[in-house]
């Protein structure tokens, strides 16, 4: 099934690099780009976005802030945050959102695994009432 991915990074070169990885691994998917969080928020209503790949260091809202706002608006979007900043506080903040952490330099194999996982239906959590048990 085809998906729409948004790549959010203030570096055009980085966006082109991520776009290339996505399209090499998922050639039938649609990739749109945003240069910052404001552009991301503006494109939310224009497209049915399934996956967001967001750079951590950007002007305006950083990647963590942008992901939190994005997930508040559209909780079903799968998110990965890309950063060279592997400080514990950053990584734990990313994981607390339920987002994937992808260190820079970006490895194509890691991105391919994320894209494959993101294309699968979410597993129901016990909070969704899917926990077993006698009724």
URVENJO-V947239 format. One record per run of one state. SS is the DSSP state (H for helix, E for strand, L for the rest). FROM is the first residue (numbers start at 0). TO is the last residue. Records with the same first field share a line. If there is no record, write none. Layout:
# URVENJO-V947239
SS->FROM-TO, FROM-TO
This chain:
# URVENJO-V947239
L->0-2, 8-10, 25-28, 34-35, 43-49, 55-61, 73-76, 83-86, 96-98, 103-106, 119-124, 128-134
E->3-7, 29-33, 50-54, 77-82, 99-102
H->11-24, 36-42, 62-72, 87-95, 107-118, 125-127
